[in-house]
Amino acid sequence: MRRKPATVRIAGWSATHPWSAVALWVAFVALCLCLGTAAGTDKISDEESGVGESGLAGRITAAGEFPERPEENVLIAARPGHAFDAGTAGRAAQDLSRQMRSLPEVARVAPAVTAPDGRALLVTVTMKGDAETADRRVQPLLDAGAAVEQAHAGLRVDQVGTGSTAKGLSESLGEDFRKAELISLPLTLLILLVVFGAVIAAGVPVVLALSCVAAAIGLSALASHVLPETSAISNIILLMGMAVGVDYSLFYLKREREERRKGVGRLDAIEIAARTSGHTVVVSGTTVIVSLAGLYLADEATFASLATGSIIVVAVAVLASLTVLPALLAKLGRWVDRPRVPLLWRLTMRSGDSRLWPVLLRPALVRPVLTLAVSVGVLLLLALPALDMKLKQPGSDDLSRDIPVVRAMDRLTAAFPSKGTVHQVAVRAPAERAAEVEAALGTLLGRTAGNALFAHDQTPAVRESADKRVHTVSVGTPYSPRSEGARDSLELLRAWTPEAMRSVPGAESAVGGKVARGVDFTGHLEDRMPWVVGFVLLLTFVTMAGIFRSLAVALSAVLLNLLSAAAAFGVLVAVFQHTWAEGLLDFQSSGAVVSWLPLFLFVMLFGLSMDYHVFVVSRIREAASRGAPVKAAVREGITRSAGVVTSAAIVMVGVFSVFGTLSMVEFKQLGVGLAAAILLDAVVIRVFVLPALMAALGRWNWWPGDRRRAGRPDARAAVLDEDTRPLRTVPALGPHDAGRPR
């Protein structure tokens, strides 16, 4: 007797011990959350995330172990429609300073400084404690500023700093994500309700996906102590977890439900679903995980964090589909189809072949070459804007101006440019050379003093470490981080710094800061991208060739994925590098795409699209292996898999589109890019390009392995395909079949 596959054995145990399986899953999720909460998270620091010269500047600065005290900048200026009165502003500054000094959270209050144009005052307040907790302790300072503003009519008091900025952004963006969650969950439930026509069947994938997200967040916190995590990782886990968690559950649940509708017993239906859908989930999940592993080749801490979080949540989603989902289906039985929504239930349970899909597939099967040429041409036209793609790091310029603290930052930078875009010069040298380093930095600052590329509203102060080995100085520029002026000032400062330090033996210098990090990060990605892309393409080719034993299928999978990814990038550039969609999506165009997005998006698309490609091509190959002509096999494979693939694609597009409503432009771009790619892949590629290509290739689709055997039965295709009836090849036995001869 052939040994059952692991997916069937696991599902069989879960189905016959449902309470134990559910209890183990709940315990697993709770343990992950508890351990993650207890361990805390290790965030990526500037010196860990930096690359190139800016990364070196961060490491030099970190070596100085400077005591970092959180600082708040309080700007006193006239309200719109009021004239600035220096006397009134001076009294307000004195009142503010007195109130600030009385607060236990304040360490020092500097004297008020007049802006270069004489129309604002700046009071710098240094807080006690560390910068990490400043946002939780800054409220008394904000209250003091509000009281001074209320007491002095005609004046506006803005506060921008370590704590106030973090607090303002977290509150605004936190509310943003809460709204997204409130939209995404009902939307996903509504889509699944339309798919299944029953409330419990629609709720099971969502509940399971949420449990996967919770477990993955806890596990990622543990993993952060090995690979520090980026602040966006929880959002990425939510995005990926809801997408793949719902998809994998949907594949499994629809298969089990279909078998029950055919009269198969409950446990036998679960076993068939485990043999077919379970195998597809394992293959797809493994492919996604290995594709995401390509991000490690980027050799950058942020990408390593994104890869780790995404891999964890995909692995947990696969585990949930194989273990606790069969237990839930076994315990629920036919109650999974309750309560029913009358009209939707009749639509989902309608029997007979689809009439829509054969009509949609007719052009690709009747005139495959013409359809292929037209559809590929359309995708290439969509991809055309990607040739003009510009990359930049996200920054304060990309934040919504609807956020109060962001508007306050703009007003502060306009009045005091040195508080806006700042370059950080860092020097490490022997302690005995400290005087020479300070002299060299003085010479460097002297060269910036007469140049319009640099800010001159305040004299930069040189900081010296306790051991006198590290010196740093901040040099401001009046330009925004994304402007050409900011980049020109960086290039000039990087040219001047080595010249100034040439007179100091043994000195090591570097120029960092936000602008420098963006420039270096983009350059680093351009260097590493060929390695990552090559790894993913090679992996996709090898995986598809191994699954289908066909080089033609493997090569076509790579080419089709490249085509859909290029079209998605073209949509991304057309939307976000121009201004026509600003009102529609509520953003301000920076004229560029967030620099980390194309590489991450490319890897995610190749992984996720394999779900559908493996699923659909497996079904086509199974039909061809039974002796069906190629066009008939394509029609049957796509038609019979259309329902579940379309449902899964709609769920993914819905989840990703919600991220396009967020305020942060990087998440807008991620959501729009993924939604566009999945939509193109599910509609254009699957309805037109794939069937037309396979119809045009004919028996060469299975070259070299199966081209001569296309008309002979192939049991392996039945195992790979989710919709296949494995009872025709390897009968599935239920508990009541014990002792029955095969």
C-alpha positions in Angstrom: 0.0 0.0 0.0 1.4 3.4 -1.0 2.1 5.6 2.0 -0.2 8.6 2.2 1.4 12.1 1.6 2.3 14.1 4.7 -0.5 16.6 4.0 -3.1 13.8 4.1 -1.6 12.3 7.3 -1.6 15.6 9.1 -5.1 16.5 7.9 -6.3 13.0 8.9 -5.1 13.4 12.5 -6.5 16.9 12.8 -9.9 15.8 11.4 -10.1 12.9 13.8 -8.8 14.9 16.8 -10.4 18.3 16.1 -10.5 19.6 19.6 -6.8 18.7 20.2 -5.8 20.3 16.9 -7.7 23.5 17.6 -6.3 23.7 21.2 -2.8 23.2 19.9 -3.2 26.0 17.4 -4.6 28.4 20.0 -1.8 27.5 22.3 0.7 28.1 19.5 -0.6 31.5 18.7 -0.8 32.5 22.3 2.7 31.3 23.0 4.1 33.3 20.0 2.4 36.4 21.2 3.5 36.0 24.8 7.1 35.2 23.9 7.2 38.1 21.4 5.8 40.5 23.9 8.2 39.4 26.7 11.2 39.5 24.4 10.3 42.9 22.9 11.6 44.1 19.5 15.1 45.1 18.4 14.7 47.9 16.0 17.1 48.7 13.2 19.4 51.5 14.2 20.9 54.1 11.8 24.3 52.5 11.9 22.8 49.1 11.1 20.6 50.3 8.3 23.1 52.6 6.6 25.0 51.7 3.5 27.8 53.3 1.7 29.3 56.6 3.1 26.2 57.5 5.1 26.4 54.1 6.8 30.0 54.8 7.7 29.1 58.2 9.1 26.4 56.5 11.2 28.9 53.9 12.6 31.5 56.6 13.3 28.9 58.7 15.2 27.7 55.6 17.1 31.3 54.9 18.1 31.4 58.3 19.8 28.6 57.3 22.2 27.2 60.8 22.4 24.5 61.3 25.0 21.4 61.8 22.9 18.9 64.0 24.7 15.5 64.5 23.1 15.1 68.0 21.9 12.0 70.1 21.2 11.9 73.2 19.0 9.1 75.7 19.9 8.4 78.2 17.1 6.6 81.5 18.0 5.3 83.3 15.0 2.3 85.4 14.0 -1.0 83.8 13.0 -2.2 84.3 9.4 -3.7 87.8 9.0 -1.8 89.2 12.0 1.4 91.2 12.0 4.4 89.9 13.9 5.1 92.0 17.0 8.6 91.4 18.4 7.7 92.7 21.9 4.6 90.4 22.2 6.6 87.5 20.9 9.4 88.1 23.3 7.0 88.1 26.3 5.4 84.9 25.0 8.9 83.4 24.8 9.7 84.4 28.4 6.3 82.9 29.5 7.0 79.7 27.6 10.6 79.4 29.0 9.3 79.9 32.6 6.6 77.2 32.2 9.0 74.8 30.5 11.7 75.1 33.3 9.1 74.2 35.9 8.3 70.9 34.2 10.0 67.8 35.6 10.5 66.4 32.1 12.7 69.4 31.0 16.4 69.5 31.5 17.3 72.8 29.9 15.7 75.7 28.1 17.9 77.7 25.7 17.4 81.5 25.2 15.1 82.5 22.4 16.7 83.0 18.9 15.3 85.4 16.3 14.8 84.0 12.8 16.9 85.6 10.0 13.9 87.4 8.6 12.9 88.7 12.0 9.4 87.3 11.9 9.7 84.4 14.3 11.4 83.3 17.6 12.7 79.8 18.3 13.0 78.3 21.8 15.0 75.1 22.1 14.0 72.8 25.0 16.1 69.8 26.0 14.2 67.0 27.7 15.4 64.5 30.3 15.5 60.8 29.6 16.1 59.0 26.4 14.7 59.6 22.9 12.9 56.3 22.8 10.3 57.3 25.4 10.1 61.0 24.6 6.8 60.7 22.8 5.2 59.3 25.9 6.6 62.2 28.1 6.1 65.1 25.8 2.5 65.9 26.5 3.2 68.4 29.4 5.4 70.4 27.0 2.7 70.5 24.4 0.2 71.6 27.0 2.5 74.4 28.1 2.9 75.6 24.5 -0.9 75.5 24.0 -1.4 77.6 27.2 1.1 80.2 26.0 -0.6 80.4 22.5 -4.0 80.9 24.2 -2.7 83.6 26.5 -1.2 85.7 23.6 -3.7 86.5 20.9 -2.4 86.8 17.4 0.5 84.4 18.0 0.9 80.8 16.9 3.1 78.4 18.9 4.3 75.3 17.0 6.3 72.5 18.6 8.5 70.1 16.6 11.0 67.7 18.0 11.9 64.2 19.0 8.9 63.5 21.2 6.2 65.8 19.6 6.9 64.7 16.0 6.9 61.0 17.0 3.7 61.5 19.0 1.9 63.5 16.2 2.9 61.0 13.5 2.0 57.9 15.5 -1.4 59.3 16.4 -2.3 60.3 12.9 -0.8 57.3 11.1 -2.2 55.0 13.8 -5.7 56.3 13.2 -5.0 55.8 9.5 -4.2 52.1 9.9 -7.2 51.6 12.2 -9.4 53.0 9.5 -7.8 50.7 7.0 -8.4 47.7 9.2 -12.0 48.7 9.7 -12.3 48.8 5.9 -10.3 45.7 5.0 -11.9 43.2 7.3 -15.5 43.9 6.3 -14.5 44.1 2.6 -12.7 40.7 2.8 -15.8 39.2 4.6 -18.1 40.6 2.0 -16.0 39.1 -0.9 -15.9 35.7 0.8 -19.6 35.9 1.5 -20.2 36.3 -2.2 -17.8 33.4 -2.9 -19.4 31.0 -0.4 -22.9 32.3 0.1 -22.7 31.3 3.8 -21.6 33.3 6.9 -19.4 30.7 8.6 -17.7 29.6 5.5 -16.8 33.3 4.8 -15.6 33.9 8.4 -13.3 30.9 8.8 -10.6 32.1 6.3 -10.6 35.6 7.9 -10.4 34.3 11.5 -7.6 31.9 10.5 -5.7 34.7 8.6 -5.9 37.0 11.6 -4.5 34.3 13.9 -1.7 33.8 11.5 -0.9 37.5 11.6 -0.9 37.5 15.4 1.4 34.5 15.6 3.8 36.0 12.9 4.0 39.3 14.8 5.1 37.5 17.9 7.6 35.3 16.0 9.0 38.4 14.2 9.6 40.1 17.5 11.8 37.1 18.5 13.5 37.0 15.2 14.3 40.8 15.6 17.0 39.9 18.1 18.9 38.1 15.4 17.9 40.4 12.5 16.7 43.8 13.8 13.3 44.8 12.3 12.1 47.9 10.6 9.2 49.9 11.9 7.0 48.9 9.0 7.2 45.2 9.5 3.9 44.8 11.4 2.1 46.4 8.5 3.8 44.2 5.9 2.9 41.1 8.0 -0.7 42.3 8.1 -0.7 42.8 4.3 0.9 39.5 3.5 -0.9 37.5 6.2 -4.4 38.6 5.2 -3.6 38.0 1.5 -2.0 34.5 1.7 -3.9 33.4 4.8 -7.3 33.9 3.2 -6.1 32.5 -0.2 -4.8 29.3 1.2 -7.9 28.7 3.3 -10.1 29.5 0.3 -8.3 26.9 -1.8 -8.7 24.3 0.8 -12.3 25.1 1.8 -13.7 25.3 -1.7 -12.2 21.9 -2.6 -13.6 20.3 0.6 -17.0 21.9 -0.1 -17.0 20.7 -3.7 -16.3 17.1 -2.7 -19.1 17.2 -0.1 -21.5 18.5 -2.8 -20.6 15.4 -4.9 -21.7 13.1 -2.1 -18.3 12.3 -0.6 -18.2 11.8 3.2 -17.0 14.5 5.5 -13.6 12.9 6.4 -13.0 11.7 2.9 -13.7 15.2 1.5 -11.1 16.6 3.9 -8.6 13.9 2.8 -9.1 14.7 -0.8 -8.7 18.4 -0.1 -5.5 17.7 1.8 -4.2 15.6 -1.1 -4.9 18.2 -3.7 -5.3 21.7 -2.3 -3.0 20.9 0.6 -0.3 19.9 -1.8 -0.9 23.1 -3.9 -0.6 25.2 -0.7 2.7 23.6 0.2 4.1 24.1 -3.2 2.9 27.7 -3.5 4.0 28.6 0.0 7.4 27.1 -0.4 7.9 29.0 -3.7 6.8 32.3 -2.1 9.2 31.7 0.8 12.2 30.9 -1.3 11.4 33.9 -3.6 11.3 36.2 -0.6 14.6 34.8 0.5 16.1 36.6 -2.5 15.7 39.8 -0.5 18.6 38.7 1.7 20.9 39.1 -1.3 20.2 42.8 -1.2 22.6 42.9 1.7 20.7 45.6 3.6 19.1 45.5 7.0 15.7 46.8 6.0 15.2 44.2 3.2 16.4 41.4 5.6 13.7 42.5 8.0 11.0 42.6 5.3 12.0 39.2 4.1 12.0 37.7 7.6 8.6 39.0 8.5 7.1 38.0 5.2 8.6 34.5 5.3 7.4 34.0 8.8 3.8 34.9 8.1 3.7 32.8 4.9 5.1 29.8 6.7 2.5 30.2 9.5 -0.3 30.5 6.9 0.8 27.3 5.3 1.0 25.6 8.7 -2.5 26.8 9.6 -4.0 25.5 6.3 -2.5 22.0 6.9 -3.3 21.6 10.6 -6.1 23.6 12.2 -8.2 24.2 9.1 -9.0 20.4 8.6 -9.9 20.3 12.3 -12.3 23.2 11.9 -13.9 21.7 8.8 -14.3 18.3 10.5 -15.9 19.8 13.6 -18.2 22.2 11.8 -19.3 19.6 9.2 -22.2 20.9 7.2 -22.6 23.8 9.7 -19.8 25.5 7.7 -22.6 26.3 5.1 -24.7 28.1 7.7 -26.3 30.5 7.9 -27.0 30.8 4.2 -27.6 34.0 2.3 -30.4 32.9 0.0 -29.5 34.5 -3.4 -25.8 34.2 -2.9 -26.1 30.6 -1.8 -28.0 29.6 -5.0 -25.4 31.3 -7.1 -22.5 29.5 -5.4 -24.2 26.1 -5.5 -25.2 26.4 -9.1 -24.1 23.3 -11.0 -23.1 22.9 -14.6 -20.2 24.3 -16.7 -19.6 28.0 -16.7 -20.8 29.9 -19.8 -18.7 33.0 -19.2 -15.2 31.6 -19.3 -15.5 29.7 -22.6 -16.6 33.0 -24.2 -13.7 34.9 -22.7 -11.2 32.2 -23.8 -12.5 32.0 -27.3 -10.2 34.7 -28.9 -7.1 33.0 -27.3 -8.1 29.6 -28.5 -9.4 30.5 -32.0 -6.7 33.0 -32.9 -3.9 32.4 -30.4 -1.1 34.2 -32.3 -3.2 37.4 -32.9 -4.5 37.4 -29.3 -1.0 36.8 -27.9 0.4 39.7 -30.0 -2.4 42.1 -29.0 -2.4 41.3 -25.3 1.4 41.4 -25.0 1.3 44.7 -26.8 -1.2 46.1 -24.3 1.0 45.0 -21.4 4.1 46.4 -23.0 2.3 49.8 -23.4 1.4 49.7 -19.8 5.0 48.9 -18.9 6.4 51.8 -21.0 6.3 54.4 -18.2 8.5 52.2 -16.1 11.5 53.1 -18.3 11.3 56.6 -16.8 11.2 55.3 -13.2 13.0 57.5 -10.6 13.8 56.3 -7.1 14.0 58.2 -3.8 13.9 57.4 -0.1 10.7 58.4 1.6 10.9 61.4 4.0 9.0 64.2 5.6 8.2 65.6 2.1 6.1 62.5 1.4 3.9 62.9 4.5 0.4 64.2 4.2 0.1 67.9 4.9 -3.2 67.2 6.6 -1.1 66.0 9.7 -0.7 69.0 12.0 2.9 68.2 13.1 3.9 68.0 9.4 2.6 71.5 8.8 4.5 72.7 11.9 7.7 71.1 10.5 7.2 73.1 7.2 6.8 76.4 9.1 9.9 75.6 11.3 12.0 74.8 8.3 10.9 78.0 6.5 11.8 80.2 9.4 15.0 78.3 10.4 16.4 76.3 7.4 19.2 74.7 9.6 16.5 72.8 11.4 15.2 71.2 8.2 17.5 69.3 5.9 20.8 68.6 7.6 24.0 66.8 6.6 26.0 65.1 9.3 29.8 65.2 9.0 31.5 62.6 11.2 35.3 62.2 11.8 37.2 59.6 13.7 40.9 60.1 14.5 43.4 59.4 17.3 42.6 61.4 20.5 45.9 63.3 20.3 44.7 64.8 16.9 41.5 66.3 18.4 42.7 69.9 18.1 43.7 69.3 14.5 40.3 67.7 13.7 38.5 70.7 15.2 40.6 73.1 13.2 39.9 71.1 10.0 36.2 71.1 10.7 36.4 74.9 11.3 38.0 75.3 7.9 35.2 73.2 6.3 32.5 75.2 8.0 34.2 78.4 6.8 33.9 77.2 3.2 30.2 76.6 3.6 29.6 80.0 5.2 29.6 81.9 1.9 27.8 79.3 -0.2 24.1 79.6 -1.0 23.7 75.8 -0.9 24.0 75.8 2.9 21.9 77.4 5.7 23.4 80.3 7.6 20.7 81.1 10.2 22.7 79.4 13.0 26.4 78.7 13.6 27.0 74.9 13.6 28.5 73.5 16.8 31.1 70.8 16.7 30.5 67.9 19.1 33.4 65.9 20.7 33.1 62.5 22.2 34.3 61.8 25.8 37.4 60.0 24.5 38.1 62.8 22.0 38.3 60.3 19.2 35.0 61.2 17.4 33.8 64.6 16.2 30.6 65.4 14.5 29.0 68.6 13.1 25.6 69.2 11.5 25.5 71.3 8.4 22.1 72.6 7.2 20.8 73.4 3.8 17.8 75.5 2.9 16.5 73.0 0.4 14.0 70.1 0.9 15.5 66.6 1.0 14.1 65.6 -2.4 15.4 68.7 -4.2 18.4 69.1 -6.5 19.8 71.7 -4.2 20.0 69.3 -1.3 21.8 66.7 -3.4 24.2 69.4 -4.8 25.1 70.5 -1.3 25.7 66.9 -0.3 28.1 66.3 -3.3 29.9 69.5 -2.5 30.3 68.7 1.2 31.5 65.2 0.3 34.1 66.7 -2.0 35.3 69.3 0.6 35.4 67.0 3.6 38.3 64.7 2.5 40.3 67.8 1.5 39.8 69.4 4.9 40.8 66.2 6.7 43.9 65.5 4.5 46.0 67.5 7.1 45.0 65.2 9.9 47.0 61.9 9.9 44.9 58.8 10.6 41.6 60.6 10.2 38.5 58.7 8.9 35.7 60.9 7.7 32.2 60.5 6.1 29.1 62.6 5.4 25.7 61.2 6.3 22.2 62.5 7.1 18.8 61.9 5.5 19.8 63.1 2.1 23.0 61.0 2.1 21.1 57.9 3.3 18.6 58.2 0.4 21.3 58.7 -2.2 23.5 55.8 -0.9 20.5 53.5 -0.4 19.3 54.0 -4.0 22.8 53.5 -5.4 23.2 50.3 -3.3 19.9 48.9 -4.6 21.0 49.6 -8.2 24.1 47.5 -7.5 22.4 44.6 -5.8 19.2 44.4 -7.9 20.7 42.2 -10.6 21.7 39.6 -8.0 18.2 39.6 -6.5 16.4 39.5 -9.8 18.7 36.8 -11.2 18.1 34.7 -8.1 14.3 35.0 -8.3 14.2 34.3 -12.0 16.5 31.3 -11.7 14.5 30.0 -8.8 11.2 30.4 -10.6 12.6 28.6 -13.6 14.0 25.7 -11.6 10.8 25.3 -9.5 8.5 25.2 -12.5 10.8 22.9 -14.4 10.9 20.6 -11.4 7.1 20.6 -10.9 6.0 20.2 -14.5 9.1 18.5 -16.0 8.9 21.0 -18.8 11.4 23.6 -19.8 8.8 25.3 -22.0 6.4 25.7 -19.0 9.2 27.0 -16.8 10.4 29.5 -19.4 6.9 30.8 -20.1 6.3 31.2 -16.4 9.4 33.4 -16.1 8.5 35.5 -19.1 4.8 36.0 -18.1 5.8 37.0 -14.6 8.3 39.5 -16.0 5.6 40.9 -18.3 3.0 41.3 -15.5 5.6 42.8 -13.2 6.8 45.3 -15.8 3.2 46.3 -16.5 2.6 46.8 -12.8 5.7 49.0 -12.5 4.5 51.1 -15.5 1.2 51.7 -13.7 3.0 52.6 -10.5 5.2 55.2 -12.3 2.2 56.6 -14.3 0.2 57.1 -11.0 2.9 58.3 -8.6 5.5 60.1 -10.6 2.8 62.4 -12.0 0.1 64.6 -10.5 -3.0 63.5 -12.3 -4.0 61.0 -9.5 -3.2 63.2 -6.5 -6.8 64.1 -5.9 -8.0 60.6 -6.5 -5.6 58.9 -4.1 -5.0 61.9 -1.8 -1.2 62.3 -2.0 1.4 64.8 -3.1 3.6 63.5 -5.9 7.3 63.5 -5.2 8.1 62.7 -8.9 9.6 59.4 -7.8 8.9 55.9 -6.6 10.0 54.9 -3.1 13.4 53.4 -3.5 12.9 50.1 -1.6 9.6 49.3 -3.3 10.5 48.0 -6.8 12.8 45.3 -5.5 10.4 44.2 -2.7 7.4 44.4 -5.1 9.2 42.3 -7.7 10.0 39.6 -5.3 6.5 39.5 -3.8 4.9 39.4 -7.3 7.0 36.5 -8.4 6.1 34.6 -5.3 2.4 35.4 -5.2 1.8 34.9 -8.9 3.2 31.3 -8.6 0.1 30.5 -6.5 -2.2 31.0 -9.6 0.3 29.8 -12.2 0.9 26.4 -10.5 -2.8 26.0 -9.9 -3.9 26.8 -13.4 -1.1 25.1 -15.4 -1.4 21.9 -13.2 -5.1 21.7 -14.2 -4.2 22.2 -17.9 -1.5 19.6 -17.7 -3.8 17.0 -16.0 -6.3 17.4 -18.8 -3.6 17.0 -21.5 -2.2 13.9 -19.7 -5.7 12.3 -20.1 -5.3 12.7 -23.8 -7.2 15.9 -24.4 -6.1 18.1 -27.3 -4.1 21.1 -26.2 -6.8 23.7 -26.8 -9.4 21.5 -25.1 -7.0 21.0 -22.1 -6.5 24.8 -21.9 -10.2 25.5 -22.0 -10.9 22.8 -19.4 -8.1 23.8 -17.1 -8.8 27.5 -17.0 -12.6 27.1 -16.9 -12.6 24.6 -14.0 -10.0 26.6 -11.9 -11.5 30.0 -12.7 -13.9 30.2 -9.7 -11.3 29.7 -7.0 -8.5 31.6 -8.7 -10.8 34.6 -9.4 -12.1 34.6 -5.8 -8.6 34.5 -4.4 -7.5 37.3 -6.8 -10.4 39.5 -5.8 -9.6 39.0 -2.1 -5.9 40.0 -2.7 -6.8 43.0 -4.8 -9.3 44.1 -2.1 -6.8 43.8 0.7 -4.0 45.5 -1.3 -6.3 48.3 -2.5 -7.1 49.3 1.1 -3.4 50.0 1.6 -3.6 52.5 -1.2 -5.9 54.6 1.0 -3.2 55.1 3.7 -1.5 58.5 4.2 2.1 57.3 3.9 3.0 57.4 0.2 5.2 54.2 0.5 2.2 52.2 1.6 0.0 53.8 -1.1 2.5 52.8 -3.7 2.9 49.3 -2.3 -0.9 48.8 -2.2 -1.5 50.2 -5.7 1.4 48.3 -7.2 0.4 44.9 -5.7 -3.3 45.4 -6.6 -2.5 46.4 -10.2 -0.1 43.4 -10.6 -2.6 40.8 -9.2 -5.4 42.3 -11.3 -3.3 42.1 -14.5 -2.1 38.7 -13.7 -5.5 37.3 -12.9 -7.3 38.9 -15.9 -4.9 39.7 -18.8 -2.3 37.0 -18.2 -4.7 34.2 -17.3 -7.5 35.0 -19.8 -5.5 36.1 -22.8 -1.7 35.7 -22.7 -1.4 32.2 -21.0 -4.1 30.4 -23.0 -3.0 32.0 -26.3 0.7 31.1 -25.6 -0.1 27.5 -24.7 -2.5 27.1 -27.6 0.2 28.4 -30.0 2.9 26.1 -28.6 0.7 23.0 -28.7 2.5 19.9 -27.6 5.7 21.8 -27.3 4.3 23.1 -23.9 5.5 19.9 -22.3 9.0 19.8 -23.9 11.2 18.0 -23.3 9.8 15.5 -20.8 6.2 15.0 -21.7 5.8 16.1 -25.3 5.6 12.6 -26.6 3.5 11.4 -23.7 0.9 14.1 -23.7 -1.9 11.6 -24.5 -1.0 9.2 -21.7 -2.4 9.4 -18.2 -0.2 11.0 -15.6 -1.0 10.5 -11.9 1.5 13.2 -10.9 -0.6 15.9 -12.5 -3.6 14.7 -10.5 -1.7 15.2 -7.3 -0.5 18.7 -8.3 -3.9 20.0 -9.3 -6.4 21.3 -6.8 -9.4 20.4 -8.8 -8.3 16.9 -9.7 -10.2 13.8 -8.5 -7.4 11.8 -7.0 -9.9 8.9 -6.3 -9.4 8.1 -10.0 -5.7 7.4 -9.6 -4.9 6.8 -5.9 -8.2 6.2 -4.0 -8.6 8.0 -0.7 -9.8 5.9 2.2 -11.9 7.2 5.1 -12.1 5.6 8.6 -15.1 3.6 7.5 -13.0 2.0 4.7 -10.6 0.2 7.1 -9.8 -3.2 5.8 -11.3 -2.6 2.3 -8.8 -3.8 -0.3 -7.5 -1.2 -2.7 
